[in-house]
Amino acid sequence: MSITRLGASHNVVRKFFLICFVVLVFTAPTVFAAGLPPAAPTNPSAAITTSTSITWSWQDQSPDENGFTVWTGPGAVTPSTLSATTPANSTSWQQTALAVNSLYSFQVAAANIYGTSAKTTPLSAWTLAVAPVKPVIETTSEFEVAVGANDGNPANTLYAIKCTTRGQWLQEGGRLDALPLFQTASAWGSVDVVGLMPGTTYSFGVFARNGAGVTTAMGPEAQGTTAALASVPGLAGLPRAQAESAIVAAALTVGKVTESHSSTVAEGRVISQDPVAGTQLLRGLPVGLVISLGPVPVLSLRYSGPNPVDAAHGACVAITVVPQDANGTVSYQWYRNNGGTPVEVPGETDATLLTTSVCTADAGQYYCEGSDSTSTAVSEIITLNIGVPTPALHGLGLASLAFLTVLAGAVTLRQRSKSTPLSR
């Protein structure tokens, strides 16, 4: 073998050992790390959410994992259910078939043949609310708006109602404002919108918001037209039936009807109205009426018995007056006219002047004064004549009674054995 060939062989050996040394130096960390679990993934997030799915994502920090284990659960608690195992080098996983507007939790860990890494910090995320259905608009009397039912969202979903015609948001109390108000459908109820122009069409749409405060796109709009204005007709002096027909003909409704006495408006006709003629109202609103009962009635006291009243000595006498057109309770007082000067008959404060046994001293002129809540009346003067018992009546004896009754202002004569003078 030549010296030249021997030197070349030595060079090849030296190069081989040099290459082995370089490979050993650069691969030593991997060789020494063999047999350990992979590094844990980092930065978990909910990358994409829909109303029924969440795409969870993470960053892969290990070069030697065989895959990733994904853990999920409901709510914000640490998840306990192993939901999926993904291939190596995965950085996301989609969780599907979830409930609308609901909260879910997530963790992920890397795994290889030597074990599993630590899990990521628990992360929670909400699915989105679905777009609402059309709002319900009712314009029969007022302009009412309500969130449409059965849109697939749970009861805790928050809604905002927008008048797209004006670009404003509905508030509590029915006013419109520049900022949205989110609350549940049950909290909204049916709202009477105020401040709208009569005879005008308005459009409304609804937005839904999930538990994380993420708002969906507006659902389909609904339209409604406010009632046009109606002019209140003049009704004063009209008969009630004619006035009510005029109200209905003007696209209004008959409101509260009351009655009152009037000395200038005939009975059954309109004294006044509310609101006054010419007022512009929304169609369907009420108009009130005050109907005349005619003049205020004036109390009178009617006596229909005999005048003069002829009674025998010792008879029972009852003289009655009947009130006419009384306003409420009537109070009475009987008077005796003694030579032109009226004198109260003591204790005679009823409609009937009564004595159980008259005597000649009771003869005279009597009248009754009555008062109600609005007026005072005086009856006609009634003359009472007292005579002596006739033989025919005297012959009947004390065991017999004689009655003479005149009703409604009648005189009752009843024979008695003792005398009670009216002039006492």
ABEGO torsion letter per residue (X at the ends): XBAAAAAAAAAAAAAAAAAAAAAAAAAAAAAAABGBBBBBBBGBBBABBBAABBBBBBBBABAABAEBBBBBBBEABBBABBABBBBBGBABBBBBGBBBGBBBBBBBBBBBAAEBBBBBBBBBBBBBBBBBBBBBBBAAABBBBBBBBGAGBBAABBBBBBBAAAGBBBBBGGBBBABBBBBBAAAAEBBBBBGBBBGBBBBBBBBBBBAAGBBBBBBBBBBBBBBBBBBBBBABGBBAAAAAAAAAAAGBBBBBBBBBBBAABBBGBBABBOBBBGBBBBBGBBBBBBBBAEBBBBBBBBBABBOBBBBBBGBBBBBBBBBBGBBEBBBBBBBBBBGGBBBBBBGBABABBBBABBBAAABEBBBBBBBBAABBBBBBBBBBBBBBBBAAAAAAEAABBBBBBBBGGBBBBBBBABBBBAAX
